[in-house]
Amino acid sequence: MPVLPPTIETVRLLLRPHRFEDVDEVAAYAASEEWSRYMPIPYPYGRENAEEWLSQQKLRDRETHGAWAIAFNGRVIGGVDLILTPATNAGFLGYAIAPSEWNNGFSTEAVGAVVDIAFENIPELVRIWAWADSRNTASLRVMEKLGKSREGCLRKHQVIRGKLVDAVYCGILREEWGNMP
């Protein structure tokens, strides 16, 4: 599969590679209990977690793992990942936005740009999918706005903060994306 572009510009956002200099901004929003309540990540999330995570970003294989920091007005407010699986011609999408930026349409804008770039640049890509904790209605709404269909719910499937939770899976096929307004 072709490598995804390292930088993507939208109307309001710059999606760019993560840099170690982002550590304080990542640590600040990731420390929020509200931000991490639906994600299988350590809580509390400290600066050392952000340092480790940013170090891992540099090791990603760009051919199979697109990863972007979401920057708004020069400040990192979140991230988007697209992990490609060439054997199934599919991509797994993950995303998160700082709580201070919720309800501004940034997730929809950033994720939509990544979906568009992926389908435009990878002709063999058949589908893009994501999952969310069933309680995370905001994330599920983002997926629906982008044309992803709910494909199923795996009950008590993910462990989040020591508790088994339901995971809702959503996906969009290339032919569905091509018919988006």
RODREN-156217 format. One record per residue (C-alpha): residue number from 1; residue in one letter; chain; x, z negated, y negated. Coordinates in Angstrom, 1 decimal. Each point is the difference from the previous one (the first is absolute). Layout:
RODREN-156217
<atom><n>NUM</n><res>A</res><chain>A</chain><X>X</X><Z>Z</Z><Y>Y</Y></atom>
...
//
This chain:
RODREN-156217
<atom><n>1</n><res>M</res><chain>A</chain><X>0.0</X><Z>0.0</Z><Y>0.0</Y></atom>
<atom><n>2</n><res>P</res><chain>A</chain><X>1.3</X><Z>0.7</Z><Y>-3.5</Y></atom>
<atom><n>3</n><res>V</res><chain>A</chain><X>1.2</X><Z>-2.8</Z><Y>-2.2</Y></atom>
<atom><n>4</n><res>L</res><chain>A</chain><X>-2.5</X><Z>-1.3</Z><Y>-2.5</Y></atom>
<atom><n>5</n><res>P</res><chain>A</chain><X>1.1</X><Z>0.1</Z><Y>-3.7</Y></atom>
<atom><n>6</n><res>P</res><chain>A</chain><X>1.7</X><Z>-3.1</Z><Y>-1.2</Y></atom>
<atom><n>7</n><res>T</res><chain>A</chain><X>-1.9</X><Z>0.0</Z><Y>-3.2</Y></atom>
<atom><n>8</n><res>I</res><chain>A</chain><X>-3.7</X><Z>0.7</Z><Y>-0.7</Y></atom>
<atom><n>9</n><res>E</res><chain>A</chain><X>-1.6</X><Z>0.0</Z><Y>-3.5</Y></atom>
<atom><n>10</n><res>T</res><chain>A</chain><X>-3.7</X><Z>-0.5</Z><Y>-0.6</Y></atom>
<atom><n>11</n><res>V</res><chain>A</chain><X>-1.9</X><Z>-0.2</Z><Y>-3.2</Y></atom>
<atom><n>12</n><res>R</res><chain>A</chain><X>0.9</X><Z>-3.7</Z><Y>-0.6</Y></atom>
<atom><n>13</n><res>L</res><chain>A</chain><X>2.5</X><Z>-0.9</Z><Y>2.7</Y></atom>
<atom><n>14</n><res>L</res><chain>A</chain><X>3.5</X><Z>0.8</Z><Y>1.2</Y></atom>
<atom><n>15</n><res>L</res><chain>A</chain><X>0.6</X><Z>-0.4</Z><Y>3.8</Y></atom>
<atom><n>16</n><res>R</res><chain>A</chain><X>3.7</X><Z>-0.3</Z><Y>0.6</Y></atom>
<atom><n>17</n><res>P</res><chain>A</chain><X>2.4</X><Z>-1.5</Z><Y>2.5</Y></atom>
<atom><n>18</n><res>H</res><chain>A</chain><X>0.3</X><Z>-3.7</Z><Y>0.0</Y></atom>
<atom><n>19</n><res>R</res><chain>A</chain><X>3.1</X><Z>-1.5</Z><Y>-1.6</Y></atom>
<atom><n>20</n><res>F</res><chain>A</chain><X>1.6</X><Z>-3.3</Z><Y>0.4</Y></atom>
<atom><n>21</n><res>E</res><chain>A</chain><X>-0.6</X><Z>-0.6</Z><Y>-3.7</Y></atom>
<atom><n>22</n><res>D</res><chain>A</chain><X>-3.7</X><Z>-0.2</Z><Y>0.8</Y></atom>
<atom><n>23</n><res>V</res><chain>A</chain><X>0.5</X><Z>-3.3</Z><Y>1.9</Y></atom>
<atom><n>24</n><res>D</res><chain>A</chain><X>-1.4</X><Z>-2.3</Z><Y>-2.8</Y></atom>
<atom><n>25</n><res>E</res><chain>A</chain><X>-3.1</X><Z>2.2</Z><Y>-0.6</Y></atom>
<atom><n>26</n><res>V</res><chain>A</chain><X>-0.7</X><Z>0.3</Z><Y>3.8</Y></atom>
<atom><n>27</n><res>A</res><chain>A</chain><X>0.6</X><Z>-3.8</Z><Y>0.5</Y></atom>
<atom><n>28</n><res>A</res><chain>A</chain><X>-2.3</X><Z>-0.8</Z><Y>-2.9</Y></atom>
<atom><n>29</n><res>Y</res><chain>A</chain><X>-3.1</X><Z>1.9</Z><Y>1.2</Y></atom>
<atom><n>30</n><res>A</res><chain>A</chain><X>0.7</X><Z>-0.7</Z><Y>3.7</Y></atom>
<atom><n>31</n><res>A</res><chain>A</chain><X>0.1</X><Z>-3.7</Z><Y>-0.6</Y></atom>
<atom><n>32</n><res>S</res><chain>A</chain><X>-3.7</X><Z>0.0</Z><Y>-0.9</Y></atom>
<atom><n>33</n><res>E</res><chain>A</chain><X>-2.1</X><Z>-1.5</Z><Y>2.8</Y></atom>
<atom><n>34</n><res>E</res><chain>A</chain><X>-2.8</X><Z>2.3</Z><Y>-1.1</Y></atom>
<atom><n>35</n><res>W</res><chain>A</chain><X>2.3</X><Z>3.1</Z><Y>0.5</Y></atom>
<atom><n>36</n><res>S</res><chain>A</chain><X>1.1</X><Z>-0.8</Z><Y>3.5</Y></atom>
<atom><n>37</n><res>R</res><chain>A</chain><X>-3.2</X><Z>-1.6</Z><Y>1.4</Y></atom>
<atom><n>38</n><res>Y</res><chain>A</chain><X>-0.9</X><Z>3.2</Z><Y>2.0</Y></atom>
<atom><n>39</n><res>M</res><chain>A</chain><X>3.5</X><Z>1.0</Z><Y>1.1</Y></atom>
<atom><n>40</n><res>P</res><chain>A</chain><X>2.1</X><Z>-0.9</Z><Y>3.0</Y></atom>
<atom><n>41</n><res>I</res><chain>A</chain><X>3.0</X><Z>-1.1</Z><Y>-2.1</Y></atom>
<atom><n>42</n><res>P</res><chain>A</chain><X>1.7</X><Z>-3.4</Z><Y>-0.5</Y></atom>
<atom><n>43</n><res>Y</res><chain>A</chain><X>-1.8</X><Z>-2.4</Z><Y>-2.3</Y></atom>
<atom><n>44</n><res>P</res><chain>A</chain><X>1.2</X><Z>-1.5</Z><Y>-2.2</Y></atom>
<atom><n>45</n><res>Y</res><chain>A</chain><X>2.0</X><Z>3.2</Z><Y>-0.9</Y></atom>
<atom><n>46</n><res>G</res><chain>A</chain><X>3.1</X><Z>-0.9</Z><Y>-1.9</Y></atom>
<atom><n>47</n><res>R</res><chain>A</chain><X>2.8</X><Z>1.9</Z><Y>-1.7</Y></atom>
<atom><n>48</n><res>E</res><chain>A</chain><X>2.0</X><Z>0.0</Z><Y>3.2</Y></atom>
<atom><n>49</n><res>N</res><chain>A</chain><X>-2.8</X><Z>1.8</Z><Y>1.8</Y></atom>
<atom><n>50</n><res>A</res><chain>A</chain><X>-0.1</X><Z>2.6</Z><Y>-2.8</Y></atom>
<atom><n>51</n><res>E</res><chain>A</chain><X>3.8</X><Z>0.4</Z><Y>0.2</Y></atom>
<atom><n>52</n><res>E</res><chain>A</chain><X>-0.2</X><Z>0.6</Z><Y>3.8</Y></atom>
<atom><n>53</n><res>W</res><chain>A</chain><X>-2.9</X><Z>2.4</Z><Y>-0.3</Y></atom>
<atom><n>54</n><res>L</res><chain>A</chain><X>1.8</X><Z>2.0</Z><Y>-2.7</Y></atom>
<atom><n>55</n><res>S</res><chain>A</chain><X>3.1</X><Z>0.1</Z><Y>2.1</Y></atom>
<atom><n>56</n><res>Q</res><chain>A</chain><X>-2.0</X><Z>1.4</Z><Y>2.9</Y></atom>
<atom><n>57</n><res>Q</res><chain>A</chain><X>-1.4</X><Z>2.8</Z><Y>-2.3</Y></atom>
<atom><n>58</n><res>K</res><chain>A</chain><X>3.5</X><Z>1.5</Z><Y>-0.3</Y></atom>
<atom><n>59</n><res>L</res><chain>A</chain><X>0.3</X><Z>0.3</Z><Y>3.8</Y></atom>
<atom><n>60</n><res>R</res><chain>A</chain><X>-3.2</X><Z>2.0</Z><Y>0.4</Y></atom>
<atom><n>61</n><res>D</res><chain>A</chain><X>0.2</X><Z>3.4</Z><Y>1.5</Y></atom>
<atom><n>62</n><res>R</res><chain>A</chain><X>-1.4</X><Z>2.2</Z><Y>-2.8</Y></atom>
<atom><n>63</n><res>E</res><chain>A</chain><X>-1.1</X><Z>2.6</Z><Y>2.6</Y></atom>
<atom><n>64</n><res>T</res><chain>A</chain><X>-2.5</X><Z>-2.3</Z><Y>1.6</Y></atom>
<atom><n>65</n><res>H</res><chain>A</chain><X>-0.5</X><Z>-2.7</Z><Y>-2.6</Y></atom>
<atom><n>66</n><res>G</res><chain>A</chain><X>-1.0</X><Z>0.8</Z><Y>-3.6</Y></atom>
<atom><n>67</n><res>A</res><chain>A</chain><X>0.1</X><Z>-3.1</Z><Y>-2.1</Y></atom>
<atom><n>68</n><res>W</res><chain>A</chain><X>-0.6</X><Z>-0.3</Z><Y>-3.8</Y></atom>
<atom><n>69</n><res>A</res><chain>A</chain><X>-0.1</X><Z>-2.7</Z><Y>-2.6</Y></atom>
<atom><n>70</n><res>I</res><chain>A</chain><X>-3.0</X><Z>0.4</Z><Y>-2.2</Y></atom>
<atom><n>71</n><res>A</res><chain>A</chain><X>1.1</X><Z>-0.3</Z><Y>-3.7</Y></atom>
<atom><n>72</n><res>F</res><chain>A</chain><X>-2.3</X><Z>-0.2</Z><Y>-2.9</Y></atom>
<atom><n>73</n><res>N</res><chain>A</chain><X>1.5</X><Z>0.0</Z><Y>-3.5</Y></atom>
<atom><n>74</n><res>G</res><chain>A</chain><X>3.4</X><Z>-0.6</Z><Y>1.5</Y></atom>
<atom><n>75</n><res>R</res><chain>A</chain><X>-1.0</X><Z>-3.0</Z><Y>2.0</Y></atom>
<atom><n>76</n><res>V</res><chain>A</chain><X>-0.4</X><Z>-0.2</Z><Y>3.8</Y></atom>
<atom><n>77</n><res>I</res><chain>A</chain><X>-3.5</X><Z>-0.9</Z><Y>0.9</Y></atom>
<atom><n>78</n><res>G</res><chain>A</chain><X>-0.2</X><Z>0.8</Z><Y>3.7</Y></atom>
<atom><n>79</n><res>G</res><chain>A</chain><X>1.0</X><Z>2.4</Z><Y>2.7</Y></atom>
<atom><n>80</n><res>V</res><chain>A</chain><X>-1.1</X><Z>2.7</Z><Y>2.4</Y></atom>
<atom><n>81</n><res>D</res><chain>A</chain><X>1.4</X><Z>0.9</Z><Y>3.4</Y></atom>
<atom><n>82</n><res>L</res><chain>A</chain><X>-0.8</X><Z>2.9</Z><Y>2.3</Y></atom>
<atom><n>83</n><res>I</res><chain>A</chain><X>1.5</X><Z>-0.2</Z><Y>3.4</Y></atom>
<atom><n>84</n><res>L</res><chain>A</chain><X>-0.1</X><Z>3.3</Z><Y>1.9</Y></atom>
<atom><n>85</n><res>T</res><chain>A</chain><X>-0.3</X><Z>0.3</Z><Y>3.7</Y></atom>
<atom><n>86</n><res>P</res><chain>A</chain><X>1.1</X><Z>3.6</Z><Y>0.9</Y></atom>
<atom><n>87</n><res>A</res><chain>A</chain><X>-1.1</X><Z>-0.4</Z><Y>3.6</Y></atom>
<atom><n>88</n><res>T</res><chain>A</chain><X>-3.7</X><Z>-0.2</Z><Y>-1.1</Y></atom>
<atom><n>89</n><res>N</res><chain>A</chain><X>0.4</X><Z>1.7</Z><Y>-3.4</Y></atom>
<atom><n>90</n><res>A</res><chain>A</chain><X>-1.5</X><Z>-3.1</Z><Y>-1.6</Y></atom>
<atom><n>91</n><res>G</res><chain>A</chain><X>0.9</X><Z>-2.2</Z><Y>-2.9</Y></atom>
<atom><n>92</n><res>F</res><chain>A</chain><X>-0.6</X><Z>-3.8</Z><Y>-0.4</Y></atom>
<atom><n>93</n><res>L</res><chain>A</chain><X>-0.7</X><Z>-1.0</Z><Y>-3.6</Y></atom>
<atom><n>94</n><res>G</res><chain>A</chain><X>0.6</X><Z>-3.4</Z><Y>-1.5</Y></atom>
<atom><n>95</n><res>Y</res><chain>A</chain><X>-0.4</X><Z>-1.1</Z><Y>-3.6</Y></atom>
<atom><n>96</n><res>A</res><chain>A</chain><X>-0.2</X><Z>-3.0</Z><Y>-2.3</Y></atom>
<atom><n>97</n><res>I</res><chain>A</chain><X>-0.4</X><Z>-0.7</Z><Y>-3.7</Y></atom>
<atom><n>98</n><res>A</res><chain>A</chain><X>0.7</X><Z>-3.1</Z><Y>-2.1</Y></atom>
<atom><n>99</n><res>P</res><chain>A</chain><X>-3.1</X><Z>-2.1</Z><Y>-0.5</Y></atom>
<atom><n>100</n><res>S</res><chain>A</chain><X>0.4</X><Z>0.3</Z><Y>-3.8</Y></atom>
<atom><n>101</n><res>E</res><chain>A</chain><X>-0.5</X><Z>3.8</Z><Y>0.4</Y></atom>
<atom><n>102</n><res>W</res><chain>A</chain><X>-3.1</X><Z>-0.1</Z><Y>2.3</Y></atom>
<atom><n>103</n><res>N</res><chain>A</chain><X>-3.1</X><Z>1.9</Z><Y>-1.0</Y></atom>
<atom><n>104</n><res>N</res><chain>A</chain><X>1.9</X><Z>2.5</Z><Y>-2.2</Y></atom>
<atom><n>105</n><res>G</res><chain>A</chain><X>-0.1</X><Z>2.8</Z><Y>2.6</Y></atom>
<atom><n>106</n><res>F</res><chain>A</chain><X>3.8</X><Z>-0.1</Z><Y>0.6</Y></atom>
<atom><n>107</n><res>S</res><chain>A</chain><X>-0.3</X><Z>-0.3</Z><Y>3.8</Y></atom>
<atom><n>108</n><res>T</res><chain>A</chain><X>-2.4</X><Z>3.0</Z><Y>0.2</Y></atom>
<atom><n>109</n><res>E</res><chain>A</chain><X>2.3</X><Z>2.0</Z><Y>-2.3</Y></atom>
<atom><n>110</n><res>A</res><chain>A</chain><X>3.2</X><Z>-0.8</Z><Y>1.8</Y></atom>
<atom><n>111</n><res>V</res><chain>A</chain><X>-1.3</X><Z>0.3</Z><Y>3.6</Y></atom>
<atom><n>112</n><res>G</res><chain>A</chain><X>-1.9</X><Z>3.2</Z><Y>-0.9</Y></atom>
<atom><n>113</n><res>A</res><chain>A</chain><X>3.2</X><Z>1.6</Z><Y>-1.3</Y></atom>
<atom><n>114</n><res>V</res><chain>A</chain><X>1.9</X><Z>-0.9</Z><Y>3.2</Y></atom>
<atom><n>115</n><res>V</res><chain>A</chain><X>-2.8</X><Z>1.4</Z><Y>2.2</Y></atom>
<atom><n>116</n><res>D</res><chain>A</chain><X>0.0</X><Z>3.2</Z><Y>-2.1</Y></atom>
<atom><n>117</n><res>I</res><chain>A</chain><X>3.8</X><Z>0.4</Z><Y>0.1</Y></atom>
<atom><n>118</n><res>A</res><chain>A</chain><X>0.1</X><Z>-0.7</Z><Y>3.7</Y></atom>
<atom><n>119</n><res>F</res><chain>A</chain><X>-2.7</X><Z>2.6</Z><Y>0.9</Y></atom>
<atom><n>120</n><res>E</res><chain>A</chain><X>1.5</X><Z>2.5</Z><Y>-2.4</Y></atom>
<atom><n>121</n><res>N</res><chain>A</chain><X>3.6</X><Z>-0.3</Z><Y>1.2</Y></atom>
<atom><n>122</n><res>I</res><chain>A</chain><X>-0.5</X><Z>-0.6</Z><Y>3.7</Y></atom>
<atom><n>123</n><res>P</res><chain>A</chain><X>-2.0</X><Z>2.8</Z><Y>1.5</Y></atom>
<atom><n>124</n><res>E</res><chain>A</chain><X>0.0</X><Z>-1.5</Z><Y>3.5</Y></atom>
<atom><n>125</n><res>L</res><chain>A</chain><X>-1.4</X><Z>-3.3</Z><Y>-1.2</Y></atom>
<atom><n>126</n><res>V</res><chain>A</chain><X>-3.4</X><Z>-0.4</Z><Y>1.6</Y></atom>
<atom><n>127</n><res>R</res><chain>A</chain><X>-1.2</X><Z>-3.4</Z><Y>-1.2</Y></atom>
<atom><n>128</n><res>I</res><chain>A</chain><X>0.8</X><Z>-3.0</Z><Y>-2.2</Y></atom>
<atom><n>129</n><res>W</res><chain>A</chain><X>-1.3</X><Z>-3.4</Z><Y>1.0</Y></atom>
<atom><n>130</n><res>A</res><chain>A</chain><X>0.1</X><Z>-3.6</Z><Y>-1.3</Y></atom>
<atom><n>131</n><res>W</res><chain>A</chain><X>-1.4</X><Z>-3.3</Z><Y>1.0</Y></atom>
<atom><n>132</n><res>A</res><chain>A</chain><X>-1.2</X><Z>-3.0</Z><Y>-2.0</Y></atom>
<atom><n>133</n><res>D</res><chain>A</chain><X>-1.2</X><Z>-3.5</Z><Y>0.7</Y></atom>
<atom><n>134</n><res>S</res><chain>A</chain><X>-3.8</X><Z>0.3</Z><Y>0.3</Y></atom>
<atom><n>135</n><res>R</res><chain>A</chain><X>-0.3</X><Z>-2.6</Z><Y>-2.8</Y></atom>
<atom><n>136</n><res>N</res><chain>A</chain><X>2.0</X><Z>2.1</Z><Y>-2.4</Y></atom>
<atom><n>137</n><res>T</res><chain>A</chain><X>-2.9</X><Z>2.0</Z><Y>-1.5</Y></atom>
<atom><n>138</n><res>A</res><chain>A</chain><X>2.2</X><Z>1.3</Z><Y>-2.9</Y></atom>
<atom><n>139</n><res>S</res><chain>A</chain><X>2.4</X><Z>1.7</Z><Y>2.3</Y></atom>
<atom><n>140</n><res>L</res><chain>A</chain><X>-2.7</X><Z>1.5</Z><Y>2.1</Y></atom>
<atom><n>141</n><res>R</res><chain>A</chain><X>-1.6</X><Z>1.3</Z><Y>-3.2</Y></atom>
<atom><n>142</n><res>V</res><chain>A</chain><X>3.2</X><Z>1.7</Z><Y>-0.9</Y></atom>
<atom><n>143</n><res>M</res><chain>A</chain><X>0.1</X><Z>1.7</Z><Y>3.4</Y></atom>
<atom><n>144</n><res>E</res><chain>A</chain><X>-3.6</X><Z>1.2</Z><Y>-0.4</Y></atom>
<atom><n>145</n><res>K</res><chain>A</chain><X>0.6</X><Z>1.3</Z><Y>-3.5</Y></atom>
<atom><n>146</n><res>L</res><chain>A</chain><X>2.7</X><Z>2.2</Z><Y>1.4</Y></atom>
<atom><n>147</n><res>G</res><chain>A</chain><X>-2.2</X><Z>1.5</Z><Y>2.7</Y></atom>
<atom><n>148</n><res>K</res><chain>A</chain><X>1.2</X><Z>-2.1</Z><Y>2.9</Y></atom>
<atom><n>149</n><res>S</res><chain>A</chain><X>-2.6</X><Z>-0.7</Z><Y>2.7</Y></atom>
<atom><n>150</n><res>R</res><chain>A</chain><X>-0.4</X><Z>-3.3</Z><Y>1.7</Y></atom>
<atom><n>151</n><res>E</res><chain>A</chain><X>1.1</X><Z>0.7</Z><Y>3.5</Y></atom>
<atom><n>152</n><res>G</res><chain>A</chain><X>-0.4</X><Z>-3.4</Z><Y>1.6</Y></atom>
<atom><n>153</n><res>C</res><chain>A</chain><X>0.4</X><Z>-3.7</Z><Y>-0.2</Y></atom>
<atom><n>154</n><res>L</res><chain>A</chain><X>2.4</X><Z>-1.8</Z><Y>2.4</Y></atom>
<atom><n>155</n><res>R</res><chain>A</chain><X>-1.3</X><Z>-3.5</Z><Y>0.2</Y></atom>
<atom><n>156</n><res>K</res><chain>A</chain><X>2.4</X><Z>-2.9</Z><Y>-0.3</Y></atom>
<atom><n>157</n><res>H</res><chain>A</chain><X>2.9</X><Z>2.5</Z><Y>0.0</Y></atom>
<atom><n>158</n><res>Q</res><chain>A</chain><X>2.4</X><Z>-1.1</Z><Y>-2.7</Y></atom>
<atom><n>159</n><res>V</res><chain>A</chain><X>1.5</X><Z>-3.4</Z><Y>-0.7</Y></atom>
<atom><n>160</n><res>I</res><chain>A</chain><X>-0.1</X><Z>-0.9</Z><Y>-3.6</Y></atom>
<atom><n>161</n><res>R</res><chain>A</chain><X>1.2</X><Z>-3.5</Z><Y>-1.0</Y></atom>
<atom><n>162</n><res>G</res><chain>A</chain><X>-0.3</X><Z>-1.1</Z><Y>3.6</Y></atom>
<atom><n>163</n><res>K</res><chain>A</chain><X>-3.6</X><Z>1.2</Z><Y>0.3</Y></atom>
<atom><n>164</n><res>L</res><chain>A</chain><X>-1.3</X><Z>2.9</Z><Y>2.1</Y></atom>
<atom><n>165</n><res>V</res><chain>A</chain><X>-2.0</X><Z>2.4</Z><Y>-2.2</Y></atom>
<atom><n>166</n><res>D</res><chain>A</chain><X>-1.9</X><Z>3.2</Z><Y>0.4</Y></atom>
<atom><n>167</n><res>A</res><chain>A</chain><X>1.8</X><Z>3.2</Z><Y>-0.9</Y></atom>
<atom><n>168</n><res>V</res><chain>A</chain><X>-1.9</X><Z>3.0</Z><Y>-1.4</Y></atom>
<atom><n>169</n><res>Y</res><chain>A</chain><X>1.6</X><Z>3.3</Z><Y>0.6</Y></atom>
<atom><n>170</n><res>C</res><chain>A</chain><X>-0.6</X><Z>3.0</Z><Y>-2.2</Y></atom>
<atom><n>171</n><res>G</res><chain>A</chain><X>1.3</X><Z>3.5</Z><Y>0.0</Y></atom>
<atom><n>172</n><res>I</res><chain>A</chain><X>-0.2</X><Z>3.4</Z><Y>-1.5</Y></atom>
<atom><n>173</n><res>L</res><chain>A</chain><X>0.6</X><Z>3.3</Z><Y>1.8</Y></atom>
<atom><n>174</n><res>R</res><chain>A</chain><X>1.7</X><Z>3.0</Z><Y>-1.7</Y></atom>
<atom><n>175</n><res>E</res><chain>A</chain><X>-3.2</X><Z>2.0</Z><Y>0.1</Y></atom>
<atom><n>176</n><res>E</res><chain>A</chain><X>-1.9</X><Z>-2.9</Z><Y>-1.7</Y></atom>
<atom><n>177</n><res>W</res><chain>A</chain><X>2.7</X><Z>-0.2</Z><Y>-2.7</Y></atom>
<atom><n>178</n><res>G</res><chain>A</chain><X>-0.3</X><Z>3.7</Z><Y>-0.7</Y></atom>
<atom><n>179</n><res>N</res><chain>A</chain><X>-3.7</X><Z>-0.4</Z><Y>-0.7</Y></atom>
<atom><n>180</n><res>M</res><chain>A</chain><X>0.4</X><Z>-2.8</Z><Y>-2.5</Y></atom>
<atom><n>181</n><res>P</res><chain>A</chain><X>-1.5</X><Z>0.7</Z><Y>-3.4</Y></atom>
//
